[in-house]
C-alpha cells in the first residue's frame, strides 16, 4: 500500500492567481508554487498517495503518467526538504 502524503500543521496558505502562497508559521519561511504545485498543494491538504497525485495531474493537464510522476516526486521532495509534510 502506498504512503499517504499530507501537509503538516503550522503552514498557513492561500490560493492567489493560480498559485499558492504559504507561510510556515514555525520558521517564518515563505513559499510559493506555480499552478501545478497549487493543484498538488490543495490535494495534499486532504492527503493523497503519490499515485493519486500523479493521476490528478494527468487528468487536469493532459500529460503522460511518466511526466506526472516525475513532477509529483520533485514537488514532494521539495516539500520534504522544507519539512512541510506531516
N, C-alpha and C positions, 0 to 999 in steps of 0.2 A: 504494500500500500504506500502511496506517495505522501510525503510530508505536506501539511497544510501550512502555508505561509500567511502571516498576518502582521500588520503594523503594530508596534509596541505602544504602550500608553505613554503620554507625555509629549506627543507630537501634535501640534495644532496645525491645521491646514485649511486652505480654501481653494476652490477652483476659480481661476481667473483667465479668461480668454483662451480656453482650450489647453490650459496648463494647470499645474498645481503649484502653489506657493506654500511652503511649510516651514515651521519653526520648531526645532527641538527645544522644548522648554527646560530640559535638564541641562543642556550645554549652551543654550542661546545660539545655536547654529542654524543658519538659514539654508533652505534647499529649494530648488525649483525643478520642474520636469517639463518635457515637451508634451505634445498631445498624446503620444503613445504611452509615455510614462504616466500621464494623467489617468488614462484608462486603467492601467495596471494598478496605480495607487488606489483608485476608487474600489477596485476589486479586492485589493488587499485589506481594506477596512473590514470586509466581511469574512476574509480568509479564503484562500484558494490554493489548489495544488499547482505545481509547475505546469502540468498538462492542461489544466483548466485555463490558466493564464494564456498559454500559447494558443489554445483553441479560440479564446476571445479575440486575440489579435488576428488570427486567420479570418474569422468571421467579419470583424469590423473593418479591417484594412485590405482584405483580399490578397494576402501574401501567402507564400508557401509555408508549410509547417516548419521546415528546417530554419528558415529565416526567423519565424516567430519564436522558436525555441532559443535561438541564439540571442535574440533581443531580450527575452524573458530572463535568461541566465545572466546577461550583462546587467540588467536592472536589479535583479535580486542580489547579485554580487555587490553592486554599488550601495544598496540599502544595508546589506550586512556590514560592509566596510565602515559605514557611518553609524552602526548599531541602531538601526531603525526598525528591525524586525523583532517580533516577540519571540 
